[in-house]
């Protein structure tokens, strides 16, 4: 998950630098998110049934190699098309790491609260990886240069391969395989459809904020690359801290966490888009990280508890639809920013957060109906 954090934060952290070096605008930057997240989407959808049938080990050994290959290519890219190829490699590796690590941790715990707490602890390591790139760029760019920073990230991203080779993993949940019709049946479940729709908008927000915040700070608030990188690091650090706190909060329902977090995202993003002061913007960025952090693991906790026998397939569906949001919505922000400016385009984050709130209300209605149906059958 550290490796996936590096993947998620990388494009947002290096976008201002690469845009200047390769001379492309915000509209083409949106195309980069589209390419990377399309690779993540295809990988995630293909990997879910594979993990349920064959287990977690092979993807955890192979996926970091794709991440390392993408980082290596970015370190020496000289053309926009080469950058797109590098991001495809990152998308494949990052998508696999995200899907298989979440599925593995969910499979290790039966109790819903422990499952959600473990997923939040996993999210802490996502935060460490996401924090690594912008923090090192902000503090060491002038000393090491981007190339050496990326090679350091390559070395760290290969650690999961070395760890995974000797470890034993849980047996596959569906060793005989899952019929395609069963995958379709799960995908049509009302709860799966609702949670997938929620994560479509949530993932879109995570990619938008992580990908465009440095561009917004440098272009609209005239922050330097170093200051913007530090603020992006503060965002990821706040995200990590929030998941660390929630990982110990065993008694809070996942639904309450999601609803409160969605409203907090609306408030903190509104503040960020209406201020002109760098210190107030810094506060807004930190509040945004604290708010947005808790939604994804809480949703996965609900899904893992509701479908324990098909966690890999259901997680593949959920994360696949989430990545569709991460692919489409940042692309739209890039197009909107090219026409109306980055500040106006980022108001899409507010609409997305409101959609998250609405779909969570619908999910709670479905869960109550499921619980009542179980009680009726038991009596």
Short mmCIF file of the C-alpha atoms (twelve columns), coordinates in Angstrom:
data_MODEL
# 
_entry.id   MODEL 
# 
loop_
_atom_site.group_PDB 
_atom_site.id 
_atom_site.type_symbol 
_atom_site.label_atom_id 
_atom_site.label_alt_id 
_atom_site.label_comp_id 
_atom_site.label_asym_id 
_atom_site.label_seq_id 
_atom_site.Cartn_x 
_atom_site.Cartn_y 
_atom_site.Cartn_z 
_atom_site.pdbx_PDB_model_num 
ATOM 1   C CA . UNK A 1   0.000   0.000   0.000   1 
ATOM 2   C CA . UNK A 2   3.023   2.259   0.417   1 
ATOM 3   C CA . UNK A 3   3.687   1.632   -3.281  1 
ATOM 4   C CA . UNK A 4   0.126   2.577   -4.191  1 
ATOM 5   C CA . UNK A 5   0.494   5.755   -2.142  1 
ATOM 6   C CA . UNK A 6   3.541   6.668   -4.222  1 
ATOM 7   C CA . UNK A 7   1.534   6.067   -7.408  1 
ATOM 8   C CA . UNK A 8   -1.422  8.154   -6.219  1 
ATOM 9   C CA . UNK A 9   0.653   11.154  -5.146  1 
ATOM 10  C CA . UNK A 10  3.265   11.124  -7.876  1 
ATOM 11  C CA . UNK A 11  1.442   12.782  -10.765 1 
ATOM 12  C CA . UNK A 12  0.071   15.589  -8.610  1 
ATOM 13  C CA . UNK A 13  3.496   16.218  -7.089  1 
ATOM 14  C CA . UNK A 14  5.467   16.297  -10.334 1 
ATOM 15  C CA . UNK A 15  2.779   17.754  -12.623 1 
ATOM 16  C CA . UNK A 16  3.981   21.387  -12.408 1 
ATOM 17  C CA . UNK A 17  7.582   20.288  -13.079 1 
ATOM 18  C CA . UNK A 18  6.735   17.988  -15.979 1 
ATOM 19  C CA . UNK A 19  4.268   20.462  -17.510 1 
ATOM 20  C CA . UNK A 20  7.061   23.029  -17.733 1 
ATOM 21  C CA . UNK A 21  9.659   20.547  -18.988 1 
ATOM 22  C CA . UNK A 22  7.447   18.873  -21.609 1 
ATOM 23  C CA . UNK A 23  5.349   21.999  -22.356 1 
ATOM 24  C CA . UNK A 24  1.774   20.714  -22.021 1 
ATOM 25  C CA . UNK A 25  -1.313  22.471  -20.620 1 
ATOM 26  C CA . UNK A 26  -3.970  21.524  -18.048 1 
ATOM 27  C CA . UNK A 27  -6.234  20.009  -20.675 1 
ATOM 28  C CA . UNK A 28  -3.519  17.488  -21.615 1 
ATOM 29  C CA . UNK A 29  -2.793  16.948  -17.915 1 
ATOM 30  C CA . UNK A 30  -6.342  15.653  -17.613 1 
ATOM 31  C CA . UNK A 31  -5.534  13.134  -20.354 1 
ATOM 32  C CA . UNK A 32  -2.717  11.763  -18.187 1 
ATOM 33  C CA . UNK A 33  -5.139  11.005  -15.355 1 
ATOM 34  C CA . UNK A 34  -7.421  9.329   -17.881 1 
ATOM 35  C CA . UNK A 35  -4.627  7.057   -19.140 1 
ATOM 36  C CA . UNK A 36  -3.297  6.084   -15.719 1 
ATOM 37  C CA . UNK A 37  -6.689  5.400   -14.190 1 
ATOM 38  C CA . UNK A 38  -7.879  3.445   -17.236 1 
ATOM 39  C CA . UNK A 39  -4.923  1.094   -16.664 1 
ATOM 40  C CA . UNK A 40  -5.865  0.860   -12.973 1 
ATOM 41  C CA . UNK A 41  -9.488  0.153   -13.863 1 
ATOM 42  C CA . UNK A 42  -8.754  -2.702  -16.275 1 
ATOM 43  C CA . UNK A 43  -6.254  -4.240  -13.859 1 
ATOM 44  C CA . UNK A 44  -8.634  -4.058  -10.910 1 
ATOM 45  C CA . UNK A 45  -11.586 -5.618  -12.722 1 
ATOM 46  C CA . UNK A 46  -9.420  -8.475  -14.011 1 
ATOM 47  C CA . UNK A 47  -7.704  -9.075  -10.681 1 
ATOM 48  C CA . UNK A 48  -10.724 -9.500  -8.379  1 
ATOM 49  C CA . UNK A 49  -11.849 -12.976 -9.554  1 
ATOM 50  C CA . UNK A 50  -8.171  -13.975 -9.914  1 
ATOM 51  C CA . UNK A 51  -7.500  -13.224 -6.250  1 
ATOM 52  C CA . UNK A 52  -10.612 -15.102 -5.116  1 
ATOM 53  C CA . UNK A 53  -9.489  -18.190 -7.057  1 
ATOM 54  C CA . UNK A 54  -5.679  -18.149 -6.833  1 
ATOM 55  C CA . UNK A 55  -4.887  -16.009 -3.795  1 
ATOM 56  C CA . UNK A 56  -2.916  -12.871 -3.022  1 
ATOM 57  C CA . UNK A 57  0.741   -13.849 -3.387  1 
ATOM 58  C CA . UNK A 58  1.415   -13.593 -7.128  1 
ATOM 59  C CA . UNK A 59  -0.029  -10.073 -7.552  1 
ATOM 60  C CA . UNK A 60  1.929   -8.818  -4.527  1 
ATOM 61  C CA . UNK A 61  5.161   -10.119 -6.063  1 
ATOM 62  C CA . UNK A 62  4.559   -8.845  -9.604  1 
ATOM 63  C CA . UNK A 63  2.742   -5.494  -9.115  1 
ATOM 64  C CA . UNK A 64  5.691   -3.594  -7.549  1 
ATOM 65  C CA . UNK A 65  7.763   -4.387  -10.652 1 
ATOM 66  C CA . UNK A 66  5.302   -2.384  -12.779 1 
ATOM 67  C CA . UNK A 67  5.469   0.521   -10.320 1 
ATOM 68  C CA . UNK A 68  9.270   0.493   -10.434 1 
ATOM 69  C CA . UNK A 69  9.222   0.378   -14.238 1 
ATOM 70  C CA . UNK A 70  6.874   3.372   -14.447 1 
ATOM 71  C CA . UNK A 71  8.956   5.420   -12.009 1 
ATOM 72  C CA . UNK A 72  12.139  4.586   -13.906 1 
ATOM 73  C CA . UNK A 73  10.605  5.734   -17.189 1 
ATOM 74  C CA . UNK A 74  9.344   9.013   -15.680 1 
ATOM 75  C CA . UNK A 75  12.839  9.793   -14.395 1 
ATOM 76  C CA . UNK A 76  14.154  10.079  -17.950 1 
ATOM 77  C CA . UNK A 77  11.081  10.914  -20.045 1 
ATOM 78  C CA . UNK A 78  11.579  13.532  -22.771 1 
ATOM 79  C CA . UNK A 79  8.185   13.512  -24.528 1 
ATOM 80  C CA . UNK A 80  4.505   13.570  -23.571 1 
ATOM 81  C CA . UNK A 81  3.841   10.153  -25.146 1 
ATOM 82  C CA . UNK A 82  6.636   8.592   -23.106 1 
ATOM 83  C CA . UNK A 83  5.076   10.023  -19.978 1 
ATOM 84  C CA . UNK A 84  1.752   8.445   -20.921 1 
ATOM 85  C CA . UNK A 85  3.428   5.021   -21.268 1 
ATOM 86  C CA . UNK A 86  5.045   5.431   -17.851 1 
ATOM 87  C CA . UNK A 87  1.676   6.220   -16.312 1 
ATOM 88  C CA . UNK A 88  0.135   3.103   -17.879 1 
ATOM 89  C CA . UNK A 89  2.787   1.022   -16.077 1 
ATOM 90  C CA . UNK A 90  2.089   2.893   -12.850 1 
ATOM 91  C CA . UNK A 91  -1.647  2.352   -13.314 1 
ATOM 92  C CA . UNK A 92  -1.235  -1.407  -13.752 1 
ATOM 93  C CA . UNK A 93  1.041   -1.769  -10.744 1 
ATOM 94  C CA . UNK A 94  -0.838  0.657   -8.520  1 
ATOM 95  C CA . UNK A 95  -4.247  -0.784  -9.359  1 
ATOM 96  C CA . UNK A 96  -3.051  -4.291  -8.515  1 
ATOM 97  C CA . UNK A 97  -1.480  -3.189  -5.224  1 
ATOM 98  C CA . UNK A 98  -4.601  -1.304  -4.156  1 
ATOM 99  C CA . UNK A 99  -6.960  -4.169  -4.934  1 
ATOM 100 C CA . UNK A 100 -4.951  -7.052  -3.508  1 
ATOM 101 C CA . UNK A 101 -3.811  -5.351  -0.288  1 
ATOM 102 C CA . UNK A 102 -7.343  -4.246  0.608   1 
ATOM 103 C CA . UNK A 103 -8.716  -7.708  -0.170  1 
ATOM 104 C CA . UNK A 104 -6.001  -9.443  1.864   1 
ATOM 105 C CA . UNK A 105 -6.538  -7.307  4.958   1 
ATOM 106 C CA . UNK A 106 -10.335 -7.617  4.724   1 
ATOM 107 C CA . UNK A 107 -10.004 -11.417 4.489   1 
ATOM 108 C CA . UNK A 108 -7.933  -11.576 7.687   1 
ATOM 109 C CA . UNK A 109 -10.682 -10.234 10.005  1 
ATOM 110 C CA . UNK A 110 -14.241 -11.448 10.514  1 
ATOM 111 C CA . UNK A 111 -15.447 -8.846  13.042  1 
ATOM 112 C CA . UNK A 112 -16.746 -5.751  11.165  1 
ATOM 113 C CA . UNK A 113 -15.156 -3.229  13.537  1 
ATOM 114 C CA . UNK A 114 -11.781 -4.995  13.496  1 
ATOM 115 C CA . UNK A 115 -12.009 -5.272  9.716   1 
ATOM 116 C CA . UNK A 116 -12.631 -1.534  9.347   1 
ATOM 117 C CA . UNK A 117 -9.904  -0.716  11.862  1 
ATOM 118 C CA . UNK A 118 -7.413  -2.918  9.987   1 
ATOM 119 C CA . UNK A 119 -8.319  -1.302  6.666   1 
ATOM 120 C CA . UNK A 120 -7.661  2.102   8.224   1 
ATOM 121 C CA . UNK A 121 -4.266  0.924   9.497   1 
ATOM 122 C CA . UNK A 122 -3.539  -0.243  5.956   1 
ATOM 123 C CA . UNK A 123 -4.540  3.227   4.815   1 
ATOM 124 C CA . UNK A 124 -1.859  4.710   7.066   1 
ATOM 125 C CA . UNK A 125 0.801   3.112   4.879   1 
ATOM 126 C CA . UNK A 126 -0.947  4.513   1.828   1 
ATOM 127 C CA . UNK A 127 -0.525  7.905   3.486   1 
ATOM 128 C CA . UNK A 128 3.172   7.279   4.152   1 
ATOM 129 C CA . UNK A 129 3.742   6.472   0.481   1 
ATOM 130 C CA . UNK A 130 1.685   9.442   -0.686  1 
ATOM 131 C CA . UNK A 131 3.538   11.707  1.752   1 
ATOM 132 C CA . UNK A 132 6.956   10.524  0.603   1 
ATOM 133 C CA . UNK A 133 6.987   12.020  -2.905  1 
ATOM 134 C CA . UNK A 134 5.804   15.601  -2.269  1 
ATOM 135 C CA . UNK A 135 7.782   15.871  0.983   1 
ATOM 136 C CA . UNK A 136 11.037  14.793  -0.633  1 
ATOM 137 C CA . UNK A 137 10.401  17.032  -3.631  1 
ATOM 138 C CA . UNK A 138 9.724   19.988  -1.339  1 
ATOM 139 C CA . UNK A 139 12.813  19.395  0.804   1 
ATOM 140 C CA . UNK A 140 15.377  17.740  -1.491  1 
ATOM 141 C CA . UNK A 141 14.558  18.791  -5.059  1 
ATOM 142 C CA . UNK A 142 17.263  21.466  -5.178  1 
ATOM 143 C CA . UNK A 143 19.856  19.060  -3.723  1 
ATOM 144 C CA . UNK A 144 19.091  15.751  -5.441  1 
ATOM 145 C CA . UNK A 145 16.978  16.621  -8.458  1 
ATOM 146 C CA . UNK A 146 13.822  14.801  -9.518  1 
ATOM 147 C CA . UNK A 147 15.671  11.817  -11.011 1 
ATOM 148 C CA . UNK A 148 17.409  10.744  -7.790  1 
ATOM 149 C CA . UNK A 149 14.209  11.215  -5.782  1 
ATOM 150 C CA . UNK A 150 12.388  8.897   -8.195  1 
ATOM 151 C CA . UNK A 151 15.145  6.284   -7.971  1 
ATOM 152 C CA . UNK A 152 14.801  6.347   -4.187  1 
ATOM 153 C CA . UNK A 153 11.069  5.773   -4.638  1 
ATOM 154 C CA . UNK A 154 11.864  2.843   -6.960  1 
ATOM 155 C CA . UNK A 155 14.007  1.167   -4.305  1 
ATOM 156 C CA . UNK A 156 11.304  1.550   -1.665  1 
ATOM 157 C CA . UNK A 157 8.510   0.405   -3.964  1 
ATOM 158 C CA . UNK A 158 10.285  -2.926  -4.604  1 
ATOM 159 C CA . UNK A 159 10.234  -3.897  -0.920  1 
ATOM 160 C CA . UNK A 160 6.776   -5.602  -1.156  1 
ATOM 161 C CA . UNK A 161 8.151   -8.042  -3.725  1 
ATOM 162 C CA . UNK A 162 10.980  -9.024  -1.394  1 
ATOM 163 C CA . UNK A 163 8.606   -9.385  1.568   1 
ATOM 164 C CA . UNK A 164 5.972   -11.371 -0.314  1 
ATOM 165 C CA . UNK A 165 8.222   -14.126 -1.699  1 
ATOM 166 C CA . UNK A 166 8.834   -15.964 1.651   1 
ATOM 167 C CA . UNK A 167 5.453   -15.263 3.290   1 
ATOM 168 C CA . UNK A 168 2.502   -17.643 3.528   1 
ATOM 169 C CA . UNK A 169 -0.898  -16.210 2.576   1 
ATOM 170 C CA . UNK A 170 -4.512  -17.217 3.319   1 
ATOM 171 C CA . UNK A 171 -6.012  -19.900 1.108   1 
ATOM 172 C CA . UNK A 172 -8.147  -18.642 -1.813  1 
ATOM 173 C CA . UNK A 173 -11.808 -18.092 -0.913  1 
ATOM 174 C CA . UNK A 174 -13.100 -19.612 -4.172  1 
ATOM 175 C CA . UNK A 175 -10.535 -22.218 -5.242  1 
ATOM 176 C CA . UNK A 176 -12.890 -23.654 -7.893  1 
ATOM 177 C CA . UNK A 177 -13.293 -20.285 -9.550  1 
ATOM 178 C CA . UNK A 178 -16.243 -17.914 -9.830  1 
ATOM 179 C CA . UNK A 179 -18.655 -18.247 -12.774 1 
ATOM 180 C CA . UNK A 180 -19.047 -15.079 -14.804 1 
ATOM 181 C CA . UNK A 181 -22.774 -15.160 -14.081 1 
ATOM 182 C CA . UNK A 182 -22.012 -14.975 -10.356 1 
ATOM 183 C CA . UNK A 183 -19.843 -11.912 -10.916 1 
ATOM 184 C CA . UNK A 184 -22.741 -10.333 -12.795 1 
ATOM 185 C CA . UNK A 185 -25.164 -11.232 -10.005 1 
ATOM 186 C CA . UNK A 186 -22.930 -9.605  -7.409  1 
ATOM 187 C CA . UNK A 187 -22.494 -6.513  -9.594  1 
ATOM 188 C CA . UNK A 188 -26.290 -6.100  -9.771  1 
ATOM 189 C CA . UNK A 189 -26.818 -6.252  -6.007  1 
ATOM 190 C CA . UNK A 190 -28.435 -2.975  -4.830  1 
ATOM 191 C CA . UNK A 191 -25.854 -2.516  -2.067  1 
ATOM 192 C CA . UNK A 192 -22.942 -3.137  -4.450  1 
ATOM 193 C CA . UNK A 193 -24.405 -0.706  -6.991  1 
ATOM 194 C CA . UNK A 194 -24.915 1.948   -4.315  1 
ATOM 195 C CA . UNK A 195 -21.475 1.591   -2.748  1 
ATOM 196 C CA . UNK A 196 -19.897 1.528   -6.224  1 
ATOM 197 C CA . UNK A 197 -21.651 4.788   -7.122  1 
ATOM 198 C CA . UNK A 198 -20.503 6.325   -3.839  1 
ATOM 199 C CA . UNK A 199 -16.895 5.332   -4.515  1 
ATOM 200 C CA . UNK A 200 -17.115 6.652   -8.091  1 
ATOM 201 C CA . UNK A 201 -17.473 10.179  -6.704  1 
ATOM 202 C CA . UNK A 202 -15.202 9.602   -3.707  1 
ATOM 203 C CA . UNK A 203 -12.341 8.274   -5.808  1 
ATOM 204 C CA . UNK A 204 -12.842 11.136  -8.252  1 
ATOM 205 C CA . UNK A 205 -12.372 13.560  -5.376  1 
ATOM 206 C CA . UNK A 206 -9.253  11.800  -4.109  1 
ATOM 207 C CA . UNK A 207 -7.622  11.919  -7.532  1 
ATOM 208 C CA . UNK A 208 -8.719  15.515  -8.165  1 
ATOM 209 C CA . UNK A 209 -7.435  16.851  -4.854  1 
ATOM 210 C CA . UNK A 210 -4.211  14.851  -4.857  1 
ATOM 211 C CA . UNK A 211 -3.592  15.582  -8.532  1 
ATOM 212 C CA . UNK A 212 -4.440  19.265  -8.911  1 
ATOM 213 C CA . UNK A 213 -3.810  20.869  -5.537  1 
ATOM 214 C CA . UNK A 214 -0.202  21.844  -6.317  1 
ATOM 215 C CA . UNK A 215 -1.295  23.281  -9.665  1 
ATOM 216 C CA . UNK A 216 -4.034  25.313  -7.970  1 
ATOM 217 C CA . UNK A 217 -1.662  26.610  -5.304  1 
ATOM 218 C CA . UNK A 218 1.057   27.596  -7.765  1 
ATOM 219 C CA . UNK A 219 -1.234  29.125  -10.407 1 
ATOM 220 C CA . UNK A 220 -3.998  30.796  -8.402  1 
ATOM 221 C CA . UNK A 221 -2.269  31.542  -5.086  1 
ATOM 222 C CA . UNK A 222 1.222   32.062  -6.558  1 
ATOM 223 C CA . UNK A 223 2.844   29.576  -4.166  1 
ATOM 224 C CA . UNK A 224 6.312   28.312  -5.081  1 
ATOM 225 C CA . UNK A 225 6.838   24.690  -6.150  1 
ATOM 226 C CA . UNK A 226 8.517   24.014  -2.797  1 
ATOM 227 C CA . UNK A 227 5.660   25.500  -0.741  1 
ATOM 228 C CA . UNK A 228 3.023   23.724  -2.831  1 
ATOM 229 C CA . UNK A 229 4.882   20.426  -2.392  1 
ATOM 230 C CA . UNK A 230 5.002   20.892  1.375   1 
ATOM 231 C CA . UNK A 231 1.260   21.634  1.450   1 
ATOM 232 C CA . UNK A 232 0.561   18.531  -0.641  1 
ATOM 233 C CA . UNK A 233 2.669   16.588  1.856   1 
ATOM 234 C CA . UNK A 234 0.595   18.128  4.661   1 
ATOM 235 C CA . UNK A 235 -2.562  16.938  2.910   1 
ATOM 236 C CA . UNK A 236 -1.298  13.357  2.717   1 
ATOM 237 C CA . UNK A 237 0.010   13.582  6.277   1 
ATOM 238 C CA . UNK A 238 -3.410  14.686  7.522   1 
ATOM 239 C CA . UNK A 239 -4.989  11.828  5.594   1 
ATOM 240 C CA . UNK A 240 -2.620  9.370   7.259   1 
ATOM 241 C CA . UNK A 241 -3.273  10.832  10.728  1 
ATOM 242 C CA . UNK A 242 -7.024  10.654  10.233  1 
ATOM 243 C CA . UNK A 243 -6.871  6.970   9.301   1 
ATOM 244 C CA . UNK A 244 -4.594  6.291   12.255  1 
ATOM 245 C CA . UNK A 245 -7.146  7.826   14.637  1 
ATOM 246 C CA . UNK A 246 -10.089 6.055   13.030  1 
ATOM 247 C CA . UNK A 247 -8.228  2.755   13.158  1 
ATOM 248 C CA . UNK A 248 -8.531  2.924   16.964  1 
ATOM 249 C CA . UNK A 249 -12.132 4.192   17.038  1 
ATOM 250 C CA . UNK A 250 -13.844 0.828   17.253  1 
ATOM 251 C CA . UNK A 251 -17.313 1.925   18.316  1 
ATOM 252 C CA . UNK A 252 -18.216 4.431   15.595  1 
ATOM 253 C CA . UNK A 253 -20.447 3.121   12.799  1 
ATOM 254 C CA . UNK A 254 -19.047 3.261   9.273   1 
ATOM 255 C CA . UNK A 255 -22.168 5.057   8.015   1 
ATOM 256 C CA . UNK A 256 -21.793 7.891   10.509  1 
ATOM 257 C CA . UNK A 257 -18.134 8.275   9.581   1 
ATOM 258 C CA . UNK A 258 -18.947 8.537   5.859   1 
ATOM 259 C CA . UNK A 259 -21.753 11.071  6.300   1 
ATOM 260 C CA . UNK A 260 -19.729 13.311  8.612   1 
ATOM 261 C CA . UNK A 261 -16.673 13.101  6.377   1 
ATOM 262 C CA . UNK A 262 -18.614 14.049  3.241   1 
ATOM 263 C CA . UNK A 263 -19.960 17.198  4.925   1 
ATOM 264 C CA . UNK A 264 -16.480 18.058  6.200   1 
ATOM 265 C CA . UNK A 265 -15.071 17.745  2.663   1 
ATOM 266 C CA . UNK A 266 -17.669 20.254  1.449   1 
ATOM 267 C CA . UNK A 267 -16.759 22.713  4.208   1 
ATOM 268 C CA . UNK A 268 -12.959 22.440  3.864   1 
ATOM 269 C CA . UNK A 269 -12.974 22.586  0.051   1 
ATOM 270 C CA . UNK A 270 -15.254 25.631  0.110   1 
ATOM 271 C CA . UNK A 271 -12.773 27.347  2.416   1 
ATOM 272 C CA . UNK A 272 -9.829  26.459  0.160   1 
ATOM 273 C CA . UNK A 273 -11.521 27.846  -2.949  1 
ATOM 274 C CA . UNK A 274 -12.593 31.120  -1.347  1 
ATOM 275 C CA . UNK A 275 -9.361  32.242  0.357   1 
ATOM 276 C CA . UNK A 276 -6.340  34.019  -1.070  1 
ATOM 277 C CA . UNK A 277 -3.988  33.582  1.879   1 
ATOM 278 C CA . UNK A 278 -1.383  30.788  1.814   1 
ATOM 279 C CA . UNK A 279 -1.617  30.147  5.613   1 
ATOM 280 C CA . UNK A 280 -5.421  29.821  5.460   1 
ATOM 281 C CA . UNK A 281 -5.092  27.655  2.354   1 
ATOM 282 C CA . UNK A 282 -2.680  25.445  4.307   1 
ATOM 283 C CA . UNK A 283 -5.272  25.023  7.046   1 
ATOM 284 C CA . UNK A 284 -7.901  24.191  4.428   1 
ATOM 285 C CA . UNK A 285 -5.646  21.573  2.839   1 
ATOM 286 C CA . UNK A 286 -5.031  19.890  6.194   1 
ATOM 287 C CA . UNK A 287 -8.754  19.850  7.015   1 
ATOM 288 C CA . UNK A 288 -9.446  18.405  3.573   1 
ATOM 289 C CA . UNK A 289 -6.988  15.573  4.181   1 
ATOM 290 C CA . UNK A 290 -8.510  14.815  7.584   1 
ATOM 291 C CA . UNK A 291 -12.001 14.760  6.068   1 
ATOM 292 C CA . UNK A 292 -11.506 12.789  2.878   1 
ATOM 293 C CA . UNK A 293 -9.347  10.066  4.447   1 
ATOM 294 C CA . UNK A 294 -11.988 8.033   6.210   1 
ATOM 295 C CA . UNK A 295 -14.555 7.446   3.459   1 
ATOM 296 C CA . UNK A 296 -12.866 4.820   1.285   1 
ATOM 297 C CA . UNK A 297 -11.853 2.363   4.056   1 
ATOM 298 C CA . UNK A 298 -15.241 2.756   5.755   1 
ATOM 299 C CA . UNK A 299 -17.039 1.798   2.530   1 
ATOM 300 C CA . UNK A 300 -14.752 -1.199  2.018   1 
ATOM 301 C CA . UNK A 301 -15.432 -2.239  5.603   1 
ATOM 302 C CA . UNK A 302 -19.185 -2.254  4.905   1 
ATOM 303 C CA . UNK A 303 -18.682 -4.255  1.709   1 
ATOM 304 C CA . UNK A 304 -16.298 -6.765  3.276   1 
ATOM 305 C CA . UNK A 305 -18.734 -7.463  6.117   1 
ATOM 306 C CA . UNK A 306 -21.704 -7.773  3.758   1 
ATOM 307 C CA . UNK A 307 -19.998 -10.154 1.261   1 
ATOM 308 C CA . UNK A 308 -17.346 -12.119 3.208   1 
ATOM 309 C CA . UNK A 309 -17.310 -15.103 0.842   1 
ATOM 310 C CA . UNK A 310 -16.699 -13.031 -2.311  1 
ATOM 311 C CA . UNK A 311 -14.560 -10.206 -0.971  1 
ATOM 312 C CA . UNK A 312 -12.073 -10.272 -3.851  1 
ATOM 313 C CA . UNK A 313 -14.746 -10.081 -6.535  1 
ATOM 314 C CA . UNK A 314 -16.840 -7.471  -4.720  1 
ATOM 315 C CA . UNK A 315 -13.773 -5.368  -3.929  1 
ATOM 316 C CA . UNK A 316 -12.771 -5.668  -7.574  1 
ATOM 317 C CA . UNK A 317 -16.177 -4.327  -8.648  1 
ATOM 318 C CA . UNK A 318 -16.137 -1.509  -6.085  1 
ATOM 319 C CA . UNK A 319 -12.563 -0.436  -6.715  1 
ATOM 320 C CA . UNK A 320 -13.063 -0.786  -10.468 1 
ATOM 321 C CA . UNK A 321 -16.037 1.603   -10.442 1 
ATOM 322 C CA . UNK A 322 -14.112 3.862   -8.061  1 
ATOM 323 C CA . UNK A 323 -11.270 4.008   -10.563 1 
ATOM 324 C CA . UNK A 324 -13.740 4.873   -13.313 1 
ATOM 325 C CA . UNK A 325 -14.531 7.956   -11.215 1 
ATOM 326 C CA . UNK A 326 -10.818 8.542   -10.715 1 
ATOM 327 C CA . UNK A 327 -10.386 8.323   -14.468 1 
ATOM 328 C CA . UNK A 328 -13.315 10.439  -15.673 1 
ATOM 329 C CA . UNK A 329 -13.696 13.184  -13.059 1 
ATOM 330 C CA . UNK A 330 -10.064 14.424  -12.985 1 
ATOM 331 C CA . UNK A 331 -10.138 14.387  -16.790 1 
ATOM 332 C CA . UNK A 332 -13.213 16.627  -16.645 1 
ATOM 333 C CA . UNK A 333 -11.431 18.960  -14.211 1 
ATOM 334 C CA . UNK A 334 -8.554  19.254  -16.672 1 
ATOM 335 C CA . UNK A 335 -10.933 20.120  -19.504 1 
ATOM 336 C CA . UNK A 336 -12.899 22.591  -17.352 1 
ATOM 337 C CA . UNK A 337 -9.672  24.175  -16.105 1 
ATOM 338 C CA . UNK A 338 -8.486  24.678  -19.674 1 
ATOM 339 C CA . UNK A 339 -11.659 26.651  -20.421 1 
ATOM 340 C CA . UNK A 340 -12.578 28.380  -17.129 1 
ATOM 341 C CA . UNK A 341 -9.530  28.129  -14.872 1 
ATOM 342 C CA . UNK A 342 -8.480  25.674  -12.186 1 
ATOM 343 C CA . UNK A 343 -10.376 27.389  -9.341  1 
ATOM 344 C CA . UNK A 344 -13.744 27.091  -11.092 1 
ATOM 345 C CA . UNK A 345 -13.016 23.518  -12.157 1 
ATOM 346 C CA . UNK A 346 -12.300 22.446  -8.578  1 
ATOM 347 C CA . UNK A 347 -15.863 23.269  -7.508  1 
ATOM 348 C CA . UNK A 348 -16.628 19.825  -8.916  1 
ATOM 349 C CA . UNK A 349 -15.188 18.459  -5.654  1 
ATOM 350 C CA . UNK A 350 -18.142 19.966  -3.758  1 
ATOM 351 C CA . UNK A 351 -20.682 18.288  -6.030  1 
ATOM 352 C CA . UNK A 352 -18.893 14.975  -5.695  1 
ATOM 353 C CA . UNK A 353 -18.917 15.170  -1.891  1 
ATOM 354 C CA . UNK A 354 -22.647 15.876  -1.910  1 
ATOM 355 C CA . UNK A 355 -23.154 12.796  -4.090  1 
ATOM 356 C CA . UNK A 356 -21.169 10.714  -1.571  1 
ATOM 357 C CA . UNK A 357 -23.489 11.920  1.199   1 
ATOM 358 C CA . UNK A 358 -26.599 11.022  -0.795  1 
ATOM 359 C CA . UNK A 359 -25.439 7.537   -1.781  1 
ATOM 360 C CA . UNK A 360 -24.477 6.744   1.806   1 
ATOM 361 C CA . UNK A 361 -28.010 7.597   2.941   1 
ATOM 362 C CA . UNK A 362 -29.288 5.192   0.287   1 
ATOM 363 C CA . UNK A 363 -26.820 2.486   1.401   1 
ATOM 364 C CA . UNK A 364 -28.046 2.728   4.987   1 
ATOM 365 C CA . UNK A 365 -31.631 2.248   3.795   1 
ATOM 366 C CA . UNK A 366 -30.594 -0.895  1.886   1 
ATOM 367 C CA . UNK A 367 -28.673 -2.248  4.887   1 
ATOM 368 C CA . UNK A 368 -31.674 -1.739  7.163   1 
ATOM 369 C CA . UNK A 369 -33.904 -3.625  4.712   1 
ATOM 370 C CA . UNK A 370 -31.392 -6.490  4.507   1 
ATOM 371 C CA . UNK A 371 -31.260 -6.705  8.290   1 
ATOM 372 C CA . UNK A 372 -35.054 -6.731  8.575   1 
ATOM 373 C CA . UNK A 373 -35.314 -9.452  5.920   1 
ATOM 374 C CA . UNK A 374 -32.809 -11.613 7.818   1 
ATOM 375 C CA . UNK A 375 -34.785 -11.155 11.041  1 
ATOM 376 C CA . UNK A 376 -38.029 -12.086 9.296   1 
ATOM 377 C CA . UNK A 377 -36.508 -15.264 7.811   1 
ATOM 378 C CA . UNK A 378 -35.011 -16.265 11.172  1 
ATOM 379 C CA . UNK A 379 -38.381 -16.025 12.877  1 
# 
